[in-house]
């Protein structure tokens, strides 16, 4: 019964047909990938215009949306990535966009779909398999950190509005504060049994300490879904683990309105290009774009 209630509470919302690259005047190759359970994953592959190094395999990035979203929502971040010379695989995770429906989704399933997308990019002769990065939003950001922690070949991660820990997000669900602790504990056990993973083990706070590649954390200071203190905690945990981490906190940006995060899209593209060079330069130190003091 509790599992049924949780599946209904966290079911994926229905969305209208997502926009396409043609909406922005972009040309893309449609790709159909296969998830670990055989489900079809839809993706678009966009490649930059030929440049002086077009004869050599270039860098690429897997771009992953958040919960209840789809790849089309992240189309606005694609042009700066292409302009920087990055090929982009824009992914629809299972149950989202044009990909096959599933009973439930989870951060580990998002990460598994990202791993399928990494395999797809690495098999493309136009790309250098050792110069592939990840960019994700919300759950897609947390899943990107999880995928990078599992795969040392991932060259860099850009995280847009990642949560710090899924259990904390569950506790912030409207009405959760009214439930007794024993029921919240039972809900967590049910979620962990359903997704086949311990929430502590898959939490971004754990992943960022396990991975090694550079990370750029971008978060809106007006985010009421995932508080910006989640980003500062992730940055602190990464630094404690001696991981190269940069933090950008954006005034006026909330969780869903990606256009408010677009001012750092060019910076994110530059970060990826530098990090994916064979001998990359260190990332800049953690700082706040708004110049404000660190959050408590």
PASEBA-1860 file (N, C-alpha, C; in nm, 3 decimals):
! residues 296
1> XXXXXXXX> 0.082/-0.120/0.000/0.000/0.000/0.000/0.086/0.126/0.000 ~ 0.189/0.128/0.087/0.276/0.244/0.094/0.351/0.264/-0.037 ~ 0.394/0.153/-0.100/0.462/0.163/-0.228/0.369/0.224/-0.332 ~ 0.243/0.182/-0.334/0.147/0.236/-0.431/0.128/0.385/-0.410 ~ 0.117/0.427/-0.283/0.100/0.568/-0.254/0.221/0.650/-0.299 ~ 0.340/0.596/-0.276/0.462/0.668/-0.315/0.475/0.675/-0.467 ~ 0.438/0.566/-0.535/0.443/0.569/-0.681/0.347/0.674/-0.737 ~ 0.232/0.689/-0.673/0.138/0.792/-0.717/0.189/0.932/-0.683
9> XXXXXXXX> 0.249/0.946/-0.565/0.299/1.077/-0.522/0.412/1.125/-0.611 ~ 0.495/1.032/-0.659/0.612/1.070/-0.739/0.598/1.026/-0.885 ~ 0.473/1.008/-0.931/0.455/0.971/-1.071/0.496/1.088/-1.160 ~ 0.538/1.051/-1.279/0.584/1.153/-1.373/0.464/1.228/-1.431 ~ 0.469/1.360/-1.433/0.357/1.436/-1.489/0.353/1.424/-1.640 ~ 0.232/1.435/-1.695/0.220/1.436/-1.841/0.258/1.575/-1.891 ~ 0.324/1.578/-2.005/0.369/1.704/-2.061/0.326/1.713/-2.206 ~ 0.306/1.834/-2.260/0.278/1.848/-2.402/0.400/1.806/-2.483
17> XXXXXXXX> 0.383/1.782/-2.613/0.499/1.744/-2.696/0.613/1.845/-2.679 ~ 0.734/1.795/-2.657/0.847/1.887/-2.633/0.887/1.961/-2.759 ~ 0.948/2.079/-2.741/1.002/2.149/-2.858/1.116/2.069/-2.920 ~ 1.149/2.103/-3.042/1.254/2.031/-3.115/1.368/2.128/-3.146 ~ 1.485/2.076/-3.183/1.594/2.166/-3.222/1.555/2.263/-3.333 ~ 1.466/2.219/-3.421/1.424/2.308/-3.529/1.358/2.435/-3.476 ~ 1.304/2.428/-3.353/1.244/2.546/-3.290/1.345/2.659/-3.280 ~ 1.472/2.624/-3.256/1.579/2.723/-3.247/1.660/2.732/-3.376
25> XXXXXXXX> 1.609/2.671/-3.482/1.681/2.673/-3.609/1.804/2.585/-3.609 ~ 1.804/2.481/-3.525/1.919/2.391/-3.515/1.891/2.261/-3.589 ~ 1.993/2.207/-3.652/1.982/2.078/-3.718/2.034/1.970/-3.624 ~ 1.964/1.859/-3.619/2.002/1.752/-3.527/1.975/1.617/-3.589 ~ 2.054/1.519/-3.547/2.032/1.380/-3.584/1.949/1.314/-3.474 ~ 1.839/1.251/-3.510/1.761/1.178/-3.410/1.826/1.043/-3.385 ~ 1.838/1.009/-3.259/1.896/0.881/-3.221/1.799/0.804/-3.132 ~ 1.797/0.673/-3.148/1.721/0.586/-3.059/1.821/0.495/-2.987
33> XXXXXXXX> 1.826/0.505/-2.856/1.916/0.427/-2.773/1.834/0.322/-2.697 ~ 1.902/0.228/-2.637/1.834/0.125/-2.558/1.880/0.132/-2.413 ~ 1.785/0.151/-2.322/1.816/0.151/-2.180/1.848/0.010/-2.133 ~ 1.895/-0.001/-2.010/1.936/-0.132/-1.958/1.820/-0.231/-1.952 ~ 1.695/-0.180/-1.943/1.579/-0.270/-1.940/1.516/-0.288/-2.077 ~ 1.583/-0.238/-2.181/1.533/-0.252/-2.317/1.444/-0.138/-2.364 ~ 1.409/-0.046/-2.274/1.325/0.067/-2.313/1.399/0.154/-2.415 ~ 1.322/0.213/-2.506/1.380/0.302/-2.606/1.402/0.441/-2.546
41> XXXXXXXX> 1.521/0.494/-2.568/1.555/0.628/-2.525/1.568/0.717/-2.648 ~ 1.499/0.829/-2.646/1.511/0.923/-2.756/1.622/1.024/-2.725 ~ 1.697/1.060/-2.828/1.802/1.161/-2.811/1.821/1.236/-2.942 ~ 1.872/1.358/-2.931/1.915/1.435/-3.047/2.066/1.454/-3.037 ~ 2.135/1.434/-3.146/2.277/1.463/-3.153/2.296/1.587/-3.240 ~ 2.358/1.688/-3.182/2.387/1.812/-3.253/2.538/1.830/-3.257 ~ 2.591/1.864/-3.371/2.735/1.879/-3.387/2.768/2.023/-3.427 ~ 2.884/2.072/-3.385/2.923/2.210/-3.417/2.960/2.223/-3.564
49> XXXXXXXX> 2.958/2.345/-3.617/3.002/2.364/-3.756/3.148/2.328/-3.770 ~ 3.191/2.283/-3.888/3.331/2.245/-3.907/3.425/2.361/-3.874 ~ 3.531/2.330/-3.803/3.632/2.430/-3.768/3.768/2.385/-3.812 ~ 3.873/2.457/-3.771/4.009/2.423/-3.814/4.057/2.287/-3.764 ~ 3.993/2.235/-3.658/4.035/2.104/-3.604/3.933/1.995/-3.636 ~ 3.849/2.019/-3.738/3.742/1.924/-3.770/3.796/1.788/-3.813 ~ 3.920/1.782/-3.854/3.978/1.655/-3.897/4.012/1.564/-3.779 ~ 4.009/1.619/-3.657/4.039/1.540/-3.539/3.911/1.516/-3.458
57> XXXXXXXX> 3.900/1.400/-3.392/3.784/1.377/-3.305/3.776/1.486/-3.198 ~ 3.658/1.538/-3.176/3.641/1.649/-3.083/3.571/1.609/-2.954 ~ 3.551/1.707/-2.866/3.486/1.682/-2.738/3.334/1.681/-2.752 ~ 3.268/1.623/-2.654/3.122/1.618/-2.655/3.066/1.624/-2.514 ~ 2.935/1.641/-2.504/2.869/1.648/-2.373/2.730/1.586/-2.382 ~ 2.696/1.507/-2.281/2.560/1.454/-2.266/2.482/1.553/-2.180 ~ 2.368/1.599/-2.231/2.286/1.697/-2.161/2.157/1.628/-2.115 ~ 2.129/1.635/-1.984/2.016/1.561/-1.926/1.925/1.654/-1.846
65> XXXXXXXX> 1.797/1.645/-1.873/1.694/1.727/-1.809/1.665/1.679/-1.668 ~ 1.570/1.746/-1.602/1.529/1.708/-1.467/1.399/1.630/-1.464 ~ 1.346/1.611/-1.344/1.227/1.531/-1.321/1.105/1.593/-1.390 ~ 1.032/1.510/-1.465/0.911/1.557/-1.531/0.936/1.651/-1.646 ~ 1.059/1.661/-1.691/1.097/1.752/-1.799/1.130/1.669/-1.923 ~ 1.207/1.725/-2.013/1.252/1.653/-2.132/1.368/1.730/-2.194 ~ 1.436/1.664/-2.286/1.554/1.727/-2.347/1.524/1.861/-2.411 ~ 1.404/1.876/-2.465/1.369/2.001/-2.531/1.376/2.121/-2.439
73> XXXXXXXX> 1.353/2.100/-2.309/1.360/2.211/-2.215/1.500/2.268/-2.202 ~ 1.601/2.188/-2.235/1.739/2.234/-2.223/1.797/2.283/-2.354 ~ 1.714/2.291/-2.458/1.763/2.340/-2.587/1.830/2.478/-2.579 ~ 1.784/2.571/-2.494/1.848/2.702/-2.489/1.995/2.700/-2.450 ~ 2.041/2.596/-2.381/2.183/2.593/-2.343/2.269/2.534/-2.454 ~ 2.206/2.480/-2.560/2.282/2.411/-2.663/2.366/2.504/-2.751 ~ 2.313/2.617/-2.802/2.394/2.701/-2.891/2.529/2.741/-2.834 ~ 2.541/2.783/-2.706/2.675/2.815/-2.655/2.769/2.695/-2.654
81> XXXXXXXX> 2.714/2.576/-2.631/2.797/2.456/-2.633/2.848/2.428/-2.774 ~ 2.759/2.441/-2.874/2.800/2.421/-3.013/2.902/2.525/-3.055 ~ 2.880/2.651/-3.015/2.972/2.759/-3.051/3.111/2.734/-2.994 ~ 3.117/2.663/-2.881/3.246/2.633/-2.818/3.313/2.511/-2.880 ~ 3.247/2.448/-2.979/3.306/2.333/-3.046/3.270/2.199/-2.986 ~ 3.167/2.196/-2.902/3.125/2.072/-2.839/3.009/2.008/-2.915 ~ 3.016/1.878/-2.939/2.899/1.804/-2.986/2.809/1.778/-2.866 ~ 2.679/1.776/-2.890/2.582/1.766/-2.780/2.486/1.651/-2.806
89> XXXXXXXX> 2.474/1.560/-2.709/2.370/1.458/-2.713/2.265/1.498/-2.611 ~ 2.148/1.538/-2.661/2.038/1.586/-2.578/1.946/1.468/-2.551 ~ 1.939/1.425/-2.427/1.876/1.298/-2.391/1.737/1.317/-2.331 ~ 1.645/1.229/-2.367/1.519/1.211/-2.294/1.534/1.086/-2.210 ~ 1.536/1.101/-2.078/1.544/0.984/-1.991/1.415/0.902/-2.002 ~ 1.422/0.778/-1.955/1.303/0.693/-1.959/1.183/0.763/-1.893 ~ 1.066/0.745/-1.955/0.947/0.805/-1.899/0.930/0.952/-1.928 ~ 1.021/1.010/-2.006/1.019/1.153/-2.034/1.025/1.178/-2.184
97> XXXXXXXX> 0.967/1.288/-2.226/0.976/1.328/-2.366/0.929/1.218/-2.460 ~ 1.013/1.185/-2.557/0.979/1.084/-2.658/1.028/0.945/-2.622 ~ 1.086/0.928/-2.504/1.134/0.796/-2.463/1.019/0.711/-2.412 ~ 1.043/0.580/-2.403/0.938/0.488/-2.359/0.894/0.516/-2.216 ~ 0.766/0.495/-2.185/0.717/0.511/-2.048/0.767/0.399/-1.957 ~ 0.774/0.429/-1.829/0.813/0.330/-1.728/0.724/0.348/-1.605 ~ 0.723/0.245/-1.519/0.640/0.253/-1.398/0.690/0.361/-1.304 ~ 0.821/0.371/-1.290/0.878/0.473/-1.203/1.017/0.510/-1.254
105> XXXXXXXX> 1.062/0.627/-1.211/1.200/0.668/-1.239/1.269/0.701/-1.108 ~ 1.401/0.708/-1.113/1.482/0.734/-0.995/1.614/0.792/-1.040 ~ 1.690/0.846/-0.946/1.821/0.898/-0.982/1.913/0.790/-1.040 ~ 1.915/0.667/-0.982/1.997/0.563/-1.044/1.954/0.531/-1.187 ~ 1.824/0.535/-1.216/1.779/0.509/-1.353/1.820/0.624/-1.447 ~ 1.810/0.746/-1.399/1.862/0.858/-1.477/2.010/0.835/-1.508 ~ 2.087/0.797/-1.405/2.231/0.777/-1.424/2.258/0.664/-1.523 ~ 2.179/0.556/-1.516/2.197/0.446/-1.609/2.169/0.490/-1.752
113> XXXXXXXX> 2.068/0.577/-1.771/2.040/0.628/-1.905/2.153/0.718/-1.954 ~ 2.211/0.795/-1.863/2.327/0.878/-1.899/2.444/0.789/-1.942 ~ 2.462/0.677/-1.874/2.571/0.586/-1.911/2.549/0.529/-2.051 ~ 2.423/0.501/-2.087/2.392/0.457/-2.224/2.427/0.567/-2.323 ~ 2.395/0.692/-2.289/2.427/0.804/-2.377/2.577/0.823/-2.391 ~ 2.652/0.801/-2.284/2.798/0.809/-2.292/2.853/0.705/-2.390 ~ 2.800/0.584/-2.382/2.843/0.479/-2.475/2.814/0.518/-2.618 ~ 2.698/0.580/-2.641/2.660/0.625/-2.775/2.759/0.729/-2.828
121> XXXXXXXX> 2.794/0.826/-2.747/2.887/0.929/-2.793/3.027/0.872/-2.816 ~ 3.071/0.784/-2.727/3.206/0.729/-2.739/3.222/0.642/-2.863 ~ 3.110/0.591/-2.914/3.117/0.507/-3.034/3.115/0.590/-3.162 ~ 3.093/0.721/-3.152/3.087/0.807/-3.270/3.229/0.846/-3.311 ~ 3.271/0.814/-3.433/3.409/0.841/-3.474/3.443/0.990/-3.479 ~ 3.342/1.076/-3.478/3.368/1.220/-3.480/3.409/1.273/-3.343 ~ 3.395/1.190/-3.240/3.423/1.235/-3.105/3.536/1.156/-3.042 ~ 3.609/1.224/-2.953/3.715/1.162/-2.876/3.649/1.096/-2.754
129> XXXXXXXX> 3.654/0.965/-2.741/3.584/0.897/-2.631/3.634/0.935/-2.493 ~ 3.753/0.994/-2.485/3.807/1.036/-2.356/3.791/1.185/-2.331 ~ 3.707/1.250/-2.413/3.681/1.394/-2.394/3.530/1.418/-2.395 ~ 3.462/1.346/-2.308/3.317/1.357/-2.298/3.281/1.407/-2.158 ~ 3.196/1.510/-2.151/3.150/1.563/-2.024/3.000/1.546/-2.008 ~ 2.950/1.590/-1.894/2.807/1.579/-1.863/2.754/1.714/-1.816 ~ 2.632/1.744/-1.856/2.561/1.862/-1.807/2.419/1.819/-1.774 ~ 2.375/1.847/-1.653/2.241/1.805/-1.614/2.172/1.909/-1.530
137> XXXXXXXX> 2.038/1.900/-1.527/1.957/1.992/-1.447/1.879/1.914/-1.342 ~ 1.880/1.961/-1.217/1.799/1.906/-1.109/1.834/1.758/-1.086 ~ 1.738/1.667/-1.097/1.769/1.525/-1.082/1.870/1.481/-1.187 ~ 1.862/1.539/-1.307/1.960/1.509/-1.411/2.100/1.552/-1.372 ~ 2.110/1.658/-1.290/2.241/1.701/-1.241/2.293/1.604/-1.137 ~ 2.206/1.565/-1.043/2.248/1.466/-0.944/2.287/1.334/-1.008 ~ 2.212/1.294/-1.111/2.243/1.170/-1.183/2.374/1.183/-1.260 ~ 2.403/1.302/-1.311/2.530/1.323/-1.381/2.647/1.309/-1.284
145> XXXXXXXX> 2.632/1.361/-1.163/2.737/1.343/-1.062/2.752/1.196/-1.026 ~ 2.640/1.123/-1.018/2.646/0.980/-0.987/2.713/0.902/-1.099 ~ 2.679/0.933/-1.224/2.741/0.865/-1.338/2.891/0.892/-1.343 ~ 2.930/1.016/-1.313/3.073/1.050/-1.315/3.149/0.981/-1.203 ~ 3.083/0.962/-1.089/3.148/0.891/-0.978/3.173/0.745/-1.014 ~ 3.089/0.690/-1.101/3.104/0.550/-1.142/3.196/0.532/-1.261 ~ 3.218/0.638/-1.337/3.292/0.628/-1.463/3.407/0.728/-1.464 ~ 3.529/0.684/-1.437/3.643/0.776/-1.432/3.679/0.838/-1.566
153> XXXXXXXX> 3.621/0.789/-1.676/3.650/0.848/-1.807/3.573/0.977/-1.830 ~ 3.468/1.003/-1.752/3.396/1.129/-1.766/3.491/1.244/-1.735 ~ 3.497/1.342/-1.826/3.598/1.447/-1.814/3.557/1.568/-1.734 ~ 3.427/1.594/-1.717/3.381/1.712/-1.644/3.231/1.703/-1.625 ~ 3.180/1.774/-1.524/3.037/1.779/-1.498/2.995/1.924/-1.474 ~ 2.889/1.966/-1.541/2.821/2.092/-1.509/2.688/2.056/-1.446 ~ 2.668/2.097/-1.323/2.547/2.066/-1.247/2.462/2.191/-1.233 ~ 2.340/2.188/-1.287/2.246/2.298/-1.273/2.142/2.261/-1.168
161> XXXXXXXX> 2.148/2.323/-1.052/2.046/2.308/-0.948/2.032/2.166/-0.896 ~ 2.143/2.101/-0.869/2.136/1.966/-0.812/2.093/1.971/-0.665 ~ 2.015/1.872/-0.625/1.986/1.853/-0.484/2.109/1.793/-0.416 ~ 2.115/1.807/-0.284/2.226/1.748/-0.209/2.197/1.604/-0.169 ~ 2.072/1.578/-0.127/2.038/1.443/-0.080/1.891/1.418/-0.107 ~ 1.855/1.304/-0.171/1.714/1.277/-0.202/1.626/1.263/-0.079 ~ 1.681/1.215/0.032/1.599/1.201/0.153/1.556/1.338/0.204 ~ 1.643/1.437/0.190/1.607/1.573/0.232/1.499/1.630/0.142
169> XXXXXXXX> 1.507/1.598/0.013/1.403/1.645/-0.079/1.269/1.582/-0.044 ~ 1.269/1.454/-0.008/1.146/1.388/0.035/1.089/1.456/0.159 ~ 1.177/1.492/0.252/1.131/1.555/0.376/1.073/1.693/0.351 ~ 1.113/1.756/0.238/1.060/1.889/0.205/0.930/1.881/0.125 ~ 0.884/1.759/0.091/0.759/1.744/0.018/0.645/1.800/0.102 ~ 0.555/1.880/0.040/0.443/1.936/0.118/0.368/1.830/0.198 ~ 0.352/1.856/0.325/0.280/1.764/0.413/0.369/1.665/0.484 ~ 0.495/1.649/0.435/0.583/1.549/0.498/0.613/1.584/0.642
177> XXXXXXXX> 0.620/1.714/0.672/0.652/1.756/0.808/0.545/1.721/0.910 ~ 0.427/1.686/0.862/0.317/1.650/0.952/0.316/1.501/0.984 ~ 0.399/1.424/0.914/0.399/1.279/0.933/0.491/1.240/1.049 ~ 0.457/1.134/1.122/0.546/1.087/1.229/0.675/1.030/1.172 ~ 0.780/1.035/1.252/0.912/0.990/1.206/0.910/0.845/1.159 ~ 0.832/0.760/1.227/0.829/0.618/1.189/0.771/0.600/1.049 ~ 0.673/0.684/1.012/0.615/0.673/0.879/0.711/0.726/0.773 ~ 0.784/0.833/0.805/0.885/0.884/0.713/0.995/0.781/0.692
185> XXXXXXXX> 1.035/0.713/0.800/1.137/0.609/0.788/1.086/0.493/0.703 ~ 0.959/0.456/0.719/0.902/0.349/0.639/0.895/0.389/0.492 ~ 0.862/0.517/0.466/0.857/0.566/0.328/0.995/0.559/0.265 ~ 1.096/0.596/0.341/1.233/0.589/0.286/1.271/0.445/0.255 ~ 1.240/0.352/0.346/1.274/0.211/0.320/1.201/0.160/0.196 ~ 1.077/0.203/0.178/0.999/0.159/0.061/1.059/0.215/-0.067 ~ 1.098/0.341/-0.064/1.162/0.402/-0.182/1.291/0.328/-0.215 ~ 1.374/0.301/-0.114/1.501/0.233/-0.137/1.480/0.093/-0.192
193> XXXXXXXX> 1.378/0.022/-0.141/1.349/-0.112/-0.193/1.301/-0.105/-0.338 ~ 1.222/-0.003/-0.370/1.168/0.010/-0.505/1.277/0.042/-0.606 ~ 1.367/0.134/-0.571/1.471/0.175/-0.668/1.595/0.087/-0.660 ~ 1.603/0.002/-0.557/1.717/-0.088/-0.545/1.846/-0.020/-0.509 ~ 1.838/0.085/-0.426/1.959/0.159/-0.389/1.937/0.227/-0.255 ~ 2.046/0.242/-0.180/2.045/0.317/-0.055/2.056/0.466/-0.088 ~ 1.968/0.549/-0.033/1.969/0.691/-0.067/2.099/0.759/-0.028 ~ 2.161/0.716/0.082/2.291/0.774/0.118/2.396/0.745/0.012
201> XXXXXXXX> 2.388/0.627/-0.048/2.490/0.585/-0.144/2.479/0.660/-0.276 ~ 2.356/0.697/-0.316/2.338/0.764/-0.445/2.327/0.915/-0.432 ~ 2.329/0.966/-0.310/2.314/1.110/-0.290/2.428/1.187/-0.356 ~ 2.399/1.302/-0.418/2.506/1.384/-0.475/2.614/1.420/-0.374 ~ 2.579/1.434/-0.246/2.681/1.460/-0.145/2.783/1.347/-0.138 ~ 2.739/1.226/-0.169/2.831/1.112/-0.174/2.905/1.108/-0.307 ~ 2.833/1.129/-0.417/2.892/1.121/-0.550/3.003/1.222/-0.571 ~ 2.983/1.345/-0.521/3.081/1.450/-0.548/3.212/1.424/-0.474
209> XXXXXXXX> 3.205/1.344/-0.369/3.327/1.307/-0.297/3.396/1.187/-0.359 ~ 3.324/1.111/-0.441/3.382/0.990/-0.501/3.443/1.016/-0.639 ~ 3.389/1.112/-0.710/3.441/1.139/-0.844/3.570/1.219/-0.840 ~ 3.632/1.233/-0.956/3.761/1.303/-0.964/3.761/1.418/-1.064 ~ 3.672/1.417/-1.162/3.678/1.518/-1.267/3.631/1.653/-1.213 ~ 3.667/1.764/-1.282/3.621/1.896/-1.240/3.469/1.909/-1.246 ~ 3.414/1.988/-1.155/3.269/2.009/-1.147/3.240/2.159/-1.138 ~ 3.143/2.205/-1.216/3.090/2.340/-1.203/2.948/2.328/-1.150
217> XXXXXXXX> 2.924/2.384/-1.032/2.792/2.383/-0.969/2.727/2.519/-0.993 ~ 2.610/2.519/-1.056/2.535/2.641/-1.083/2.401/2.630/-1.011 ~ 2.364/2.735/-0.937/2.240/2.727/-0.859/2.180/2.866/-0.845 ~ 2.047/2.873/-0.849/1.976/2.998/-0.833/1.956/3.033/-0.687 ~ 1.979/3.159/-0.653/1.959/3.203/-0.515/1.811/3.212/-0.477 ~ 1.722/3.211/-0.577/1.578/3.216/-0.550/1.512/3.080/-0.570 ~ 1.591/2.973/-0.564/1.539/2.837/-0.581/1.468/2.794/-0.453 ~ 1.337/2.773/-0.461/1.261/2.730/-0.345/1.232/2.580/-0.347
225> XXXXXXXX> 1.266/2.513/-0.457/1.250/2.368/-0.466/1.370/2.297/-0.406 ~ 1.490/2.341/-0.448/1.616/2.291/-0.392/1.693/2.414/-0.342 ~ 1.706/2.432/-0.213/1.767/2.554/-0.161/1.913/2.568/-0.206 ~ 1.958/2.693/-0.226/2.097/2.713/-0.269/2.200/2.663/-0.170 ~ 2.161/2.644/-0.044/2.255/2.586/0.051/2.294/2.444/0.011 ~ 2.208/2.374/-0.068/2.247/2.242/-0.119/2.372/2.254/-0.205 ~ 2.379/2.360/-0.286/2.495/2.380/-0.374/2.621/2.410/-0.293 ~ 2.608/2.494/-0.190/2.727/2.526/-0.111/2.775/2.404/-0.034
233> XXXXXXXX> 2.681/2.321/0.011/2.722/2.197/0.079/2.793/2.103/-0.017 ~ 2.742/2.092/-0.140/2.809/2.009/-0.240/2.950/2.060/-0.268 ~ 2.963/2.192/-0.281/3.095/2.250/-0.308/3.190/2.221/-0.192 ~ 3.142/2.236/-0.070/3.227/2.209/0.046/3.268/2.063/0.051 ~ 3.174/1.972/0.022/3.207/1.829/0.025/3.309/1.795/-0.084 ~ 3.293/1.854/-0.202/3.389/1.830/-0.308/3.528/1.878/-0.272 ~ 3.536/1.997/-0.213/3.667/2.050/-0.173/3.730/1.966/-0.064 ~ 3.649/1.916/0.029/3.701/1.830/0.135/3.763/1.703/0.077
241> XXXXXXXX> 3.709/1.659/-0.038/3.761/1.540/-0.105/3.869/1.574/-0.207 ~ 3.916/1.700/-0.206/4.022/1.746/-0.299/3.978/1.737/-0.444 ~ 3.849/1.756/-0.468/3.800/1.757/-0.605/3.794/1.901/-0.655 ~ 3.834/1.926/-0.780/3.826/2.063/-0.834/3.680/2.102/-0.858 ~ 3.631/2.198/-0.780/3.491/2.238/-0.785/3.481/2.390/-0.794 ~ 3.396/2.438/-0.881/3.364/2.581/-0.887/3.215/2.598/-0.864 ~ 3.177/2.706/-0.797/3.037/2.731/-0.762/2.994/2.867/-0.817 ~ 2.877/2.869/-0.882/2.820/2.994/-0.932/2.677/3.005/-0.880
249> XXXXXXXX> 2.651/3.104/-0.797/2.517/3.129/-0.744/2.458/3.249/-0.818 ~ 2.337/3.233/-0.871/2.282/3.331/-0.962/2.164/3.405/-0.896 ~ 2.176/3.536/-0.885/2.069/3.618/-0.830/1.947/3.614/-0.923 ~ 1.829/3.595/-0.865/1.705/3.598/-0.941/1.669/3.468/-1.009 ~ 1.754/3.367/-1.000/1.727/3.239/-1.067/1.655/3.145/-0.971 ~ 1.548/3.080/-1.022/1.479/2.980/-0.943/1.508/2.842/-1.001 ~ 1.425/2.743/-0.966/1.457/2.606/-1.005/1.414/2.571/-1.146 ~ 1.296/2.615/-1.185/1.238/2.572/-1.312/1.271/2.665/-1.428
257> XXXXXXXX> 1.287/2.795/-1.402/1.307/2.891/-1.511/1.452/2.888/-1.557 ~ 1.481/2.800/-1.651/1.619/2.784/-1.694/1.675/2.910/-1.760 ~ 1.585/2.995/-1.814/1.636/3.115/-1.880/1.712/3.204/-1.783 ~ 1.680/3.196/-1.652/1.752/3.276/-1.555/1.892/3.221/-1.527 ~ 1.917/3.097/-1.568/2.051/3.039/-1.554/2.134/3.056/-1.680 ~ 2.071/3.102/-1.790/2.142/3.112/-1.917/2.261/3.208/-1.918 ~ 2.262/3.313/-1.832/2.381/3.399/-1.834/2.513/3.327/-1.812 ~ 2.508/3.208/-1.750/2.634/3.135/-1.728/2.652/3.024/-1.830
265> XXXXXXXX> 2.567/3.018/-1.933/2.579/2.909/-2.032/2.712/2.917/-2.106 ~ 2.753/3.038/-2.143/2.881/3.053/-2.212/2.997/3.016/-2.120 ~ 2.985/3.053/-1.994/3.089/3.016/-1.897/3.094/2.865/-1.880 ~ 2.977/2.801/-1.875/2.974/2.656/-1.862/3.038/2.589/-1.983 ~ 3.012/2.646/-2.103/3.073/2.590/-2.224/3.224/2.603/-2.218 ~ 3.272/2.719/-2.176/3.417/2.738/-2.164/3.478/2.646/-2.060 ~ 3.407/2.628/-1.950/3.454/2.536/-1.846/3.470/2.396/-1.902 ~ 3.370/2.349/-1.979/3.376/2.215/-2.036/3.491/2.202/-2.135
273> XXXXXXXX> 3.508/2.300/-2.221/3.615/2.294/-2.321/3.751/2.285/-2.252 ~ 3.773/2.369/-2.150/3.902/2.365/-2.080/3.923/2.233/-2.008 ~ 3.816/2.187/-1.940/3.828/2.063/-1.862/3.849/1.941/-1.951 ~ 3.798/1.947/-2.074/3.807/1.832/-2.164/3.930/1.834/-2.252 ~ 4.015/1.934/-2.235/4.144/1.932/-2.304/4.230/1.820/-2.244 ~ 4.320/1.762/-2.325/4.403/1.652/-2.272/4.479/1.692/-2.144 ~ 4.525/1.816/-2.138/4.588/1.868/-2.015/4.509/1.992/-1.975 ~ 4.403/1.971/-1.899/4.313/2.082/-1.869/4.371/2.172/-1.762
281> XXXXXXXX> 4.329/2.299/-1.766/4.366/2.394/-1.663/4.277/2.376/-1.541 ~ 4.328/2.408/-1.422/4.245/2.393/-1.302/4.122/2.485/-1.311 ~ 4.014/2.443/-1.246/3.895/2.528/-1.243/3.921/2.645/-1.149 ~ 3.847/2.753/-1.168/3.860/2.868/-1.081/3.808/2.833/-0.943 ~ 3.853/2.902/-0.840/3.808/2.868/-0.705/3.660/2.894/-0.688 ~ 3.605/2.833/-0.584/3.464/2.850/-0.555/3.436/2.997/-0.527 ~ 3.335/3.051/-0.592/3.296/3.189/-0.569/3.148/3.205/-0.606 ~ 3.095/3.319/-0.570/2.956/3.351/-0.596/2.950/3.456/-0.705
289> XXXXXXXX> 2.881/3.427/-0.814/2.871/3.520/-0.925/2.817/3.655/-0.877 ~ 2.727/3.651/-0.779/2.665/3.774/-0.733/2.756/3.852/-0.637 ~ 2.869/3.793/-0.601/2.960/3.861/-0.511/2.913/3.863/-0.368 ~ 2.817/3.781/-0.335/2.767/3.778/-0.198/2.854/3.688/-0.111 ~ 2.847/3.705/0.020/2.922/3.614/0.108/2.864/3.474/0.099 ~ 2.943/3.372/0.137/2.893/3.235/0.132/2.765/3.221/0.215 ~ 2.679/3.129/0.170/2.555/3.103/0.243/2.584/3.022/0.367 ~ 2.505/3.045/0.469/2.521/2.968/0.593/2.473/2.825/0.573
END
